[in-house]
């Protein structure tokens, strides 16, 4: 076995993967009513092209692309549009959604399948990935085609698939990698072709030996990563595998690297090889607050409550409901929010699992400084933020925080470091905008 | 479809490590206990245990009263930090001082050194050391004279020799006049005031394997908690295992004390004694338990090294040329004041940051 790769800093939260990692993915039918967000991804929401009462078919475009950093949205089902509304969403307070009453999920491919993708041009592949609405499935949900279209002059030489899945509880990518290895492998070849990159690799933490073995058998280069949070963060993955550092304020493509989540690669395979738009995803439902944790293949737009019901319902004690894992996931105030393309997991934490919400004073123990994977000084940024010294926080590099939560996790005083730093980021960005204006 | 259910919102992360400030503080308390046992063995219950207990009680009481007066939660008085301050203050006074001295020092440490600045986490300098500095300035005679020798409590005839070693161990000295109130560092310092031959003989006697052994086991004059080197190291080892202590400050500090003790600590350049410098005075207690006070030492890694080296250098300068034989506590206090500045100029290189100049 190759030597374990890793990055400096980080922490070791309990993995809690045993709850769901052995549970095979169960495909669940779309519920009666689904709410498909028109902003599945970062950037501008798509523009609705259907209205109340319209019949829609599976794979039909219901929202059209609205700018460069945007994507079309498709209906995951055959059915009737029940209305357009503003609804709470898991990744932002609220946004426009298309409410669809489901009739069936039958239907052929929406696009011409290209099993012979090798014979397609780069431009054709990228166009297809765009039209199919593929965005990052790892969490940030950046439109995938944009990452495949580097500005002129930027040479991409490395493609990395991200199979680290370092968030506790989440096992969706793990199940995908062992159950749908071929989809991921095809998607990887398509992405490599679209980027003109030889020898792409997939990075996997060594707590997933079956996934490492599966890719090895499929003839794919596997970079085995030491289990450490946040190994799945883009910059940390790049550092671990290539030794390169994404420049401050820059992007991976500045150093010739593109990272795609393994789920994204599978979606790319469906889009290009099978002619299927991005309509479904695998969601881990886990945590001490659900009775039967598992992994579910669910239609985009499925409410969290339906998936919780599939997982046996809530336990007696649910303190927090999260979209995503416990380190970076977002707390939800309602389980009526729908699954989006970036929903990797739904985690219900018991009051024992959830972090305390009382903070003590900073004792400057410097554990956050030693653990910060971005090499920031979280405690000092937080103190400056508390005193509203935004310029000082900026000088300390507050904008480089990716909110991975490692600092707050290791803090013995349970300080809300991420909160303070994010507040500083908002204020610094606002003041920079007003200076530019 | 099930009725929508609502939940509490909170900021990520939603996971925390089981660490707590309380646990950190009580780990430090545990780590200080072996040296307390050593102090009782050396100086007796009245000489060591009583001052420590009184000091801790006074520190906790002062903390409680301050928190009460400020309308804060008084449960913080038992978070362990006041206990640590109380123990360290007592460890820094000579055995056998009047009972009210550590009490007064502790109250000063907590009220002026800590709570006046805003309580835990907000103080600029180590409260226990500030308390000691206050006692040194206010009661210099009590704080520097009248050292009781190890085992004197069990055998009152045991006195001090010139070297600060119990007389029995220095009987080979040419003139073993019974100077009580001596510590090895005082003897070292006084040797520079003697004529060359005499001073050299004193120093030579202090730089022997036998002396080093006595220093390691605490058979010498000194403050309550500073002499039991082996037991202090045992406590430090516990803190390392518990990951409460990080190696940079102790290593930099003791390394600097040894290095500068050798370079500057003797009669001439490079004529000092590195091992003697580390094993005497409060260097071990200070290096592992006081310079490492989290609140008042730098948070950056490079900063911790600079802090340790700076304190080590100042310690040796005070020992050799200052008004006191020991400079450990003042060196740490001075570096405490420099800590915000050190942090500011030692910000680590961010991932992906290219610095214009190295």
Interface residues (C-beta under 8 A of the other chain):
Chain A: X11 X13 X14 X31 X32 X33 X168 X235 X239 X245 X246 X247 X248 X250 X303 X305 X306 X308 X309 X313 X314 X318 X319 X320 X321 X322 X326 X327 X328 X329 X330 X331 X332 X333 X334 X335 X336 X347 X349 X353 X354 X355 X356 X357 X360 X361 X362 X363 X364 X365 X366 X367 X369 X370 X373 X374 X375 X376 X377 X379 X380 X396 X397 X400 X403 X405 X408 X409 X410 X411 X412 X413 X414 X416 X418 X419 X422
Chain B: X1 X2 X4 X5 X6 X7 X8 X9 X10 X11 X12 X13 X14 X15 X16 X17 X19 X20 X21 X23 X24 X81 X119 X120 X121 X122 X246 X294 X295 X296 X297 X298 X299 X300 X301 X304 X343 X347 X348 X349 X350 X351 X352 X353 X354
